[in-house]
């Protein structure tokens, strides 16, 4: 098995991952993912596809992240890992799909409109 390359996106975050057989090392932007994502919830989100498919410790991952915040980046990596695991073995698809890990979350920040304070908030109206 050679290297599998997939990408995942969430909000403004883009994750490009390279997955290959290994011992379970996950490197994010040239640092260990536990240092990069200090929050345990975000670490769990990255491990979730491996736990559902019983492949913990079987693959090494190198990930490059751009944009967004830490939560969006973690979910982008989760989507990319899920896509890669389906590419390796098609039998992983029902498990991952039932937990919603193969769905790209389309929710983005709404743009600010001119003549308004924010996307929906208006400037205070003054009658006099």
C-alpha positions as CSV (number, residue, x, y, z in Angstrom):
1,X,0.0,0.0,0.0
2,X,1.4,3.4,-1.0
3,X,0.5,6.8,0.5
4,X,-3.2,7.8,0.2
5,X,-3.8,11.6,-0.2
6,X,-7.1,13.1,0.8
7,X,-8.4,16.5,1.9
8,X,-11.2,17.7,4.2
9,X,-12.7,21.1,4.8
10,X,-14.8,22.7,7.6
11,X,-15.6,26.4,7.8
12,X,-12.4,28.1,6.6
13,X,-10.1,25.2,7.6
14,X,-8.6,23.0,5.0
15,X,-6.7,19.8,5.9
16,X,-4.6,17.8,3.5
17,X,-3.5,14.4,4.9
18,X,-1.1,11.7,3.7
19,X,-2.1,8.3,5.2
20,X,0.1,5.2,5.1
21,X,0.7,2.0,7.1
22,X,2.5,2.6,10.3
23,X,2.3,2.6,14.1
24,X,-0.4,5.3,14.6
25,X,1.7,8.5,14.6
26,X,-0.2,11.6,13.7
27,X,1.8,14.6,12.7
28,X,0.0,17.9,12.2
29,X,2.0,20.8,10.7
30,X,5.3,19.1,11.7
31,X,4.2,18.7,15.4
32,X,2.5,15.9,17.3
33,X,-1.3,16.2,17.2
34,X,-1.5,16.1,21.0
35,X,0.7,19.2,21.2
36,X,-1.1,21.0,18.4
37,X,-4.6,20.2,19.8
38,X,-4.3,20.5,23.5
39,X,-8.0,20.0,24.1
40,X,-8.9,16.3,24.7
41,X,-12.3,16.7,22.8
42,X,-10.4,17.7,19.6
43,X,-8.0,14.9,20.1
44,X,-11.0,12.5,20.3
45,X,-12.5,13.9,17.1
46,X,-9.3,13.1,15.3
47,X,-9.2,9.5,16.7
48,X,-12.9,8.9,16.1
49,X,-12.7,7.4,12.6
50,X,-10.0,4.9,13.7
51,X,-12.1,3.9,16.7
52,X,-15.2,3.2,14.6
53,X,-13.3,1.1,12.1
54,X,-11.1,-0.7,14.6
55,X,-7.9,0.6,13.0
56,X,-6.2,2.3,15.9
57,X,-2.4,2.3,15.6
58,X,-2.4,0.9,12.1
59,X,-1.8,4.0,10.0
60,X,0.5,7.0,10.2
61,X,-0.8,10.4,9.2
62,X,1.0,13.6,8.1
63,X,-1.4,16.5,7.9
64,X,-1.1,20.0,6.6
65,X,-3.6,22.5,7.9
66,X,-4.5,26.0,6.6
67,X,-7.0,28.5,7.9
68,X,-9.8,28.4,10.4
69,X,-9.7,27.8,14.2
70,X,-8.7,24.7,16.1
71,X,-12.2,23.1,16.2
72,X,-12.7,23.6,12.4
73,X,-9.2,22.2,11.8
74,X,-9.9,19.1,13.9
75,X,-13.1,18.4,12.1
76,X,-11.4,18.9,8.7
77,X,-8.8,16.3,9.6
78,X,-11.6,14.0,10.8
79,X,-13.3,14.2,7.4
80,X,-10.1,13.7,5.5
81,X,-9.2,10.6,7.6
82,X,-12.7,9.2,7.1
83,X,-12.4,9.6,3.3
84,X,-9.0,7.9,3.3
85,X,-10.3,4.9,5.4
86,X,-13.1,4.4,2.9
87,X,-10.6,4.6,0.0
88,X,-8.6,1.8,1.7
89,X,-11.6,-0.4,2.5
90,X,-15.1,0.2,1.1
91,X,-16.6,-1.8,4.1
92,X,-15.7,1.1,6.4
93,X,-18.3,3.3,4.6
94,X,-21.5,2.2,6.4
95,X,-19.9,2.6,9.9
96,X,-18.5,6.1,9.1
97,X,-21.6,7.3,7.3
98,X,-24.0,6.3,10.1
99,X,-22.0,8.5,12.5
100,X,-22.0,11.4,9.9
101,X,-18.2,11.4,9.4
102,X,-18.4,11.4,5.6
103,X,-20.6,14.5,5.3
104,X,-18.9,17.8,4.5
105,X,-20.5,20.4,7.0
106,X,-21.4,23.3,4.7
107,X,-22.1,25.9,7.5
108,X,-19.9,28.9,6.9
109,X,-19.8,32.4,8.5
110,X,-22.3,34.7,6.9
111,X,-20.8,37.7,5.2
112,X,-21.1,41.2,6.6
113,X,-23.4,43.4,4.5
114,X,-22.8,47.1,3.8
115,X,-24.8,49.6,5.8
116,X,-25.0,47.1,8.7
117,X,-23.0,46.5,11.8
118,X,-22.6,42.8,11.2
119,X,-24.1,40.1,9.0
120,X,-27.6,40.6,10.4
121,X,-27.3,43.2,13.2
122,X,-28.2,46.7,12.1
123,X,-27.0,50.1,13.4
124,X,-29.1,51.5,16.2
125,X,-32.1,53.4,14.8
126,X,-32.6,56.9,16.1
127,X,-36.0,58.4,15.6
128,X,-34.9,62.0,16.5
